[in-house]
Amino acid sequence: MSQNLKIFIELTRLNKPIGYMLLFWPCIWGLTIAYDFSLSLRNYFFYAFLFFSGSVLMRSAGCIVNDIADRNIDKLVDRTKNRPIASGKISVLNASIYASILCFIAFLVLINFNIFTIYMALFSMPLAFTYPLMKRFTYWPQLFLGITFNYGLVLAWISVQNEVSITPIIFYFGAIFWTLGYDTIYGYQDINDDEIIGVKSTSIKFKNNPKKFICLCYLIFFSSLFFLGFVMKFNYIYFILLIFPILHLIYFQTYKLRTNIGGDCLKKFKSNNLLGLIILFNLLIGKIF
């Protein structure tokens, strides 16, 4: 039993929370900008719990689908060759059963929302499960990841407002470029293996000017944060505090990035968990004060 549990944790990456946290942050951002904090906080925390649970479940299922699709590729990459499916620790059939169970539990979480949110969430499912194939056909798989990973921002808005507006759409657009930037950084860990295998990524496409591309992505993200503040009429404290995520992304993640050192790329990538918390704090300041 303990061995099976260990394999399940490795398969779903539950021992690596950065993945589901990067899926959760856009959800809680969207929930925060949509929620009326003059009302009881009970529903806010209830929705936050639902989105967190959904993030863990869907990220876990997504990891399994990704590993099934990439099992032959993973065998050729040093960082991924020991993953459960690639190494033969678990069969594709059993892994598929795990993924199905996780998706079913995620659906039980989903039906707690309004019908519009349910429909919009189900509409996004093809995006979640076709992403692993994109690296075979395009240099922009990170763009598809951004579209998928940040979709929860719009869902969270809809779960409260029961409608779509330009505010979450612009924020969602900017968050896509946040993901495009940090996942490009992440991709430099495997760039040598990927080039040999023939797998495509923005890390490879922009390998000659990585910092310019990453900086551009982050500037677009910042533009959406400024736009959000103006549209929602946040106070000046919100705009002052934006200096912290700006410094973090432009100086620490971009200027200080060493793409030839895998450990440094991983460190910069993981730092986006802290960034997610900083932006949540900024949004709460903007909404409440």
N, C-alpha and C positions, 0 to 999 in steps of 0.2 A: 504493500500500500504506500509506504513512504517513497519507494522508488517511482511509482506511478505518479504520485503527487509532485515529485521533483521534476519529472518529465513534463507534466502539465504546466508547471510554473515556467519552465524553460520555453515551452512551446508558445505560451501566451505572453511571455515577457513580463509577468507580474512582478518579477524581481527587478524590473527596470521601469520604475514609475514615470520617468520622463515622457514616455510615449503617450500614456493616457492623460497625463497632465497637460501636454501640449494640445490634446484634443478637448480637454475640459476648459481651458482658459477662455477660448472664444465663446463658449456657452455661457460662462458666468459673466463675461463682459456684456453679452447681449441681454442677459437677464437683468443686469444692473442698470443698463441705460433704459430698459423698458419699464422697470418696476416703479411704482409710486410708493416712496418710502414714508409717506404720511399715513399709510395704512399699516396694518399689522405685519410684522416681519415673519410671521409663521409661514405664510405662503412662499415668501422669498427663499427661506431656508429649505422648505419642502421641495421646491422646484430645483434648487441648487443640488440637493441630494439626488433627485431623479437624474439630472444631467450628469452628475459625477458617476452615478451607477451606470448610466448608459455609455459614458465615455470609456469606463473600464471594460465593460462587456463587449462593446463594438471594437475597441482597439485590440482586445484579446482575440476576438474572432477574426479580425483583419490580419493579425499576425499569422494565424494559422493558414488563412487563404493565401497570404503572401508566400509562406514557406512551402505550401503545396505547389504553387505556380513556379517557384524559384528553386525547387529541390535539386535540379541538375546543375543550375548555376551556382548555388550555395556550396556545392561540393568542391568547386574550383577556386573559391575565395577563402583565404586564411581566416578572416574574421567570422565567417559564417559556416565553415565546413563541419563544425561540431553541433549545429542546430539539430534538434531531435529527428526531424524528417530526413534531412540530408545525410545524417549519420546512421540512419536505420534504427534509431531507438524506438520509433513509433511508426506504424503503417499509415499510409495515406487514408485508408478507410477509417481507422480509429480517430485520426486527426479531424477528418471531415465530420464525424459524429460529434466530437467535442465542439466544433465550430457551429454546428446546427443547434446544439443545446444552448450555447451562449447566445445565439441569435434569437432563439425562442424566449429566453429569459429577458433579453433586451426588449423584445416586443411586449412582454408583460409590463415592463417599465414604461414603454411608449404610450400604452393605452390609458395612462393616467392623465394625459394631456388632452387639450381640446381637439376636435376632429380635424381642423385645418392643420394643426401641427403634425398629427398622425399622417395625413396624406402627404404633406411636404417631406416628412422624414422618409416615408416609403419611396417617394419619388427619387430620393438621393441614393438608394441602395445600389443601383448599377454603378454609380461612381465609386463607391467604396470597394466593390469587388472586382472592378476592371483595372484599378490603379496598378496592381502588380505587373500587368502586361505592357504598360506604357513604355517602360524602359527598353523594350525590344523594338519599338517602332519610332520613337521620337526622342530628341535631346531634351524634352521638356516634361519628364515625368514628375518633377518637383512642382510644376504648375498644376498638374492634376491632383497632386497631394494637397496643395494649398486650397484648391476648390473644394475638396472633400473634407479636409481637416477643420476648416473654418465654417462649414455649413451650419454647425450648431449655433453660431452667433445669430443667424437669421431665425432658426427654429426657436431659440430662446425668446427673441423679440415676439414672434408669433404666439408663443405659448401664453404671453401676458396680454398683448395687444389684440390678438386674433385678427391681425391684418399685416400687410407688408407696406413699408414706407421707404422713402429714399434714405433715411437716416441709417438703418442697419445695413442697407445695400452698399452704401459708400464705405462704411466701416468694414464690412465683409470683403469688399474689393481690396482695401488696404491690407487687411489681415492675410489675404492670399499672398501678397508680396512679402509679408513677414515670414511666412512659411517657405516661400521660394528662396529667401535669403538664408535662413538657418539650415534648410535641408541641403542647399548647395554646399554649405560649410561641412555638413555631415558627410556628404558624398566624397570629399577629398580623402577620407580614410581608405577608400577602396579604389581610388582612381586608377592605380597601376593594374590591378586585377581586372577592373571593368574594361579598360582599353584592350587588354589581351583577349578577353572573352568576347568583346563586341557589344557590351551593354552600354546604353546611352544615358547621359545625364547632363544637367546644366553645369555640373562640376567639370566635365570634359569639354563641353562647348565653350566655356569661358575660362579655361585653364590658363590662358595667357594674360588675362586681365580680371582675375577673380574679385579683387577688392572693389574695382569700379562697378562691376555688376551687382555685387552684394550691397554696396553703398546705395546704388540706385534703388534697389528693392526696398531698403529700409527707409529711404527718403519718401518713397510713395506711401509707405505705411504711416510715417509721421504726418504726412499731408492729410491722411484720412482722420488721424487723431485730432488735428487742428480743426478740420472741417466739422467733426463731431462736436467739438467744444463750442464752436460758433453757432451751429444749428440748434443745439440744446441749451444755449445761453448759460454755459457754465461760468462760474466766477473766475477771477484772475488767478486765484491760487492754483486752479487746475492747469492753466497754461504755464505758470512758473514751474510747477512740479514736473512738467513734461521734459525739463532739462535732464532729469535722471535717466529715463529710458533712451533719450537721444545720445547722451554720453556713453551709456552702456553699449548700445548697438553700433554707433559710429566709431567710437574710440576702442572699446574693449574687443568687440566682436569683429570689427572690420580692420581698423588700423593695426591692432596688435595680433591679428590672425597670421599664423604660419601654416600655410596649406601643405607644406612638405612634412609636417609632423602630425601624425594621426592622433596622438594623445592631446595635442593642443586643439585640433579640430573638434574632438569629442568634448573637451572642456568648454569650448565656446558654444557648442550646440546645447549642452546641458544647462548653460547659464540662462537660456530662454525661459526656464521654469521660474527663476527669480524675476525675470522681466514680466512674465504674466502676472505675478503677484503685484509688482510695482504699478502696472497699468490698472489693475483692479482697484488698488488704493487710490489712484488718480481719479478714476471714474466715480468712486464713492464720495470723494471730496467734491467733485463737480456736481453730483446729484444732491447731496445732503446739505452742503454749506452754501 
